Amino acid sequence: MGKIKIATFNVNSIRSRLEILSRWLGGDAYSDGVNSDSVDVLCIQETKVEDRDFPLLQMKQFGYDCVYCGEKSYNGVAILSKEPLEEVSFGFNDGEEDFPTRVIYAKYKGINILNTYVPQGKEIIHPDYQVKLKFLDRVKKFMENNSVYDSHFLWLGDMNVAPTEIDLTNPKTNKDNVCFYLPLREKFSFVSKGLVDLFRKFNPDGGHYSFFSYLVKDSLSRNIGWRVDHIFATESITKKANGCYIDTTPRSWERPSDHTPVVAEFEGF
């Protein structure tokens, strides 16, 4: 029975992070291919590139198949996988205005994977905040319509929600922040009900973050951040999980994303 590592990473422009990805996926991937100990599946958000300009050749040089949907300068999602994905779809496909550059659904070795880039929302008085709430409602409906709860299922991505006070450095001064506002967190708790927060399962204490703002001086070294990138799992695949962690190392490299990867490890596949 084999081991599988699945990760999520908001790269904040995939073409700007090619060296970061090459290094993180196992060294000099341009010439040597993917490292055997690197992740098997990587869910990426904020690729910020039109499909015609997506760096597909580099992803293949890294040793990965890739599916993606993007647009110029904004949004964009992709999934890299060591073996081809199955049953790939983009967006919610629910008859409403869709988000193909924010949603990918696919299957990898019997694991159903939903990769989302949830809208940030700007401010709680901004119309985009209502779009964010509706987006989360549509995630819930999507999971129900696809009967994910009885399967091996993972919901990964930049969800732009810090679920609890231990998920950000300064909760008292951020009560009205669009990623920490209480009604939003209550909505998020409802959407994620029935799923396990894998990081919290293995790391119940605070002080762990996946986002370190460029606008805060030395945010990484001072550990001033937010945990807004998540991996949620159904009970059946949680039983196969043996770890989940945030790898802050890539955030310390030159020209990093303001986010850093979250990785879950499973065995028995």
HUVENGI-V226194 format. One record per run of one state. SS is the DSSP state (2 for helix, 1 for strand, 0 for the rest). FROM is the first residue (numbers start at 1). TO is the last residue. Records with the same first field share a line. If there is no record, write none. Layout:
SS->FROM-TO, FROM-TO
This chain:
0->1-2, 11-14, 25-28, 33-40, 46-50, 54-55, 62-64, 70-76, 82-85, 91-102, 109-110, 118-126, 146-147, 151-152, 159-164, 169-171, 175-181, 192-195, 203-210, 212-225, 227-228, 234-234, 239-240, 247-248, 253-258, 260-261, 268-269
1->3-10, 41-45, 65-69, 77-81, 86-90, 103-108, 111-117, 153-158, 168-168, 196-197, 211-211, 226-226, 229-233, 241-246, 259-259, 262-267
2->15-24, 29-32, 51-53, 56-61, 127-145, 148-150, 165-167, 172-174, 182-191, 198-202, 235-238, 249-252
